[in-house]
Amino acid sequence: MKRVLIYALLAIALTYAIREVLYIGIRKNAGGEFDKLNTAFIKENKYDILIIGSSRAECQFFPPIIDSATGLHSYNIGMTGAVMPFIAASLEAYLENSAPPKYVILNLDLHSLGDATDTVYKFPRYFAYLNNSALYNGLSQCDSRFPAFRWISLYSMPYFGTKYLSNSMHGWMNIPTEYDAEYEQGFAPCKTDTRMQQPDSVQFITTHAVLSPEIKNAIERINNICIAHNMKLILTVSPLFHLQEKSAVSYEISKQELNQYAAENKIPWIDLGHDSIRFRSEFYGDPAHLNKQGALIFTRHFCSVLKQYLNP
């Protein structure tokens, strides 16, 4: 019986060792998605402008153009699938190791405000970064399984499937993937959806873009983080494809509420939701995301407005 117990303990210890080897491999990636997560949650950075939000921030704000237009140094930590409470957590997690930027640009997703705030999209990709206490606390608030993911190897490892095993191997072997090369200062382009070839025939699902208390609290939390670290928060709305916008029932109401919040708190408000690009299907990867060509055009327009809010 004693020998069985020893073998069992050794087997459990081995799972922790294997898991740590996999996590180290993830963190060794020098490009792409995991290098971005390294930058956001491990590295010490000193950027002037930090872009935060969901995938619509990630794939629509191109930092090299922002740098060229402003003379500043920017990075995009927009995270695919991120809801507002996690966006706030990602900002706190970034600040755990990095100097506060001068400006924080928060892109607001007015069409998906009804998304559940208690889920984390592609959650296993964060497993290797749970030593960042702000990230861990933020993820735990969004998804109650994260304490178990962090401390129980036999619970977390089944979620660490072939995709992440492959990413770990690429890290250990220092072999970048073709997808890694598409990342630039945290920006990752949206792939073109075949639906956009005939967008007028797409059946759009009706959504209710209502500002819930959870969303409002998260935006207020982001504002308070910025105030505490002497960072200037800038709120912005980027354009949906016009048919996608029409499917969001409370789009204009929510935008007016956020505009009022920005005015009351003296936060710069850049509303490009009605940018003319929203009628150009060739510039969209899918109805909610610009493709890279569209992102470059949009970022140039955004910068022409942004510059008025930057200190000389």
Residue, then its C-alpha position, 0 to 999 in steps of 0.5 A: m500500500k505504501r509503495v502504491l501511494i509513493y508511485a501515485l505521488l510520483a505520478i502526480a508530481l510528474t504531471y506538474a513537471i510536464r505541465e511546467v515544461l509545456y508552459i515554459g515552451i509557450r513562454k519561449n515563443a518569440g513571435g505571434e500570439f504567445d509573444k504578445l501574451n509575454t509582452a502583455f503579462i511578463k515583459e517589462n515595457k515602456y509604451d506611450i500608447l496602449i490599445i485595449g479591447s477585444s478582437r475588434a481592438e486587436c485587428q483594427f488598430f495598427p500600431p505602426i501607423i499610430d507610431s508614425a502619425t503621433g511620434l509615440h510608441s504604441y502596443n495593442i493588447g486587444m484580446t480575442g473574445a475579451v469581455m469588458p471585465f476581462i479587458a479591465a483585468s488585462l490592463e491591470a495585468y499589463l501594469e503589474n510589470s510595465a510602466p504606465p503608458k501615457y494614453v490608454i485607448l479603449n475600443l468599445d464593442l456596442h454590438s456585443l454588450g450582451d455577451a456573458t461576462d462570466t466566460v473567458y474565450k480560448f481560456p487555456r492560452y492564459f494558463a502559462y501566465l497565471n503567475n501574474s497575480a492581476l491576471y489570475n485574479g481577473l480570470s478567477q473573477c470571470d471564471s470560477r474554475f481558474p483556481a483549479f486550473r492554476w493549482i491542479s495539474l490533472y484538472s488543467m492539462p486535459y484542456f491543454g490540447t494539441k494546439y497548445l502542445s504544438n505551440s509549446m514545441h514551437g517555442w522550445m524549438n524556436i520555430p515560428t509559425e506562418y501565423d506568427a508573422e502576421y502579428e505586428q506590435g500586438f495587432a493581428p489581422c482578421k481573416t476574410d470570411t466568405r460571407m463578405q463576398q455577398p454581404d447583402s445576402v447574409q442573415f444577421i442575428t439580432t443582438h441587444a447592445v444594452l449597457s449592463p451594470e457589469i459592463k458599466n462597472a468594468i468601464e468605471r474600473i478601467n477609468n479608475i485604473c487610468i486615474a490612479h496611474n496618471m494615464k489618459l483614457i480615450l474611449t472610441v467606437s470603431p465601425l461595424f459593417h452597416l448591416q451588422e450595426k442595424s442588427a444591434v437593437s440598442y446600438e444608438i442608445s448605448k452609444q449615447e449613454l457612453n457619450q454621456y459618461a465620457a462627457e461627465n468624466k471628461i474622457p475624450w470620446i472618438d466616435l467613428g462608428h459611422d465612418s464611411i468605411r462601414f459600407r465597403s464590404e471589401f474592407y471587412g474580414d467579417p461583419a464585425h471586423l475590418n480586414k487588414q486593408g480596412a484596418l490600415i485605412f481606418t487607423r489612418h482616419f483614427c489618427s487624424v482625430l486622435k492627435q487633437y487629444l495628445n499632449p504637445 
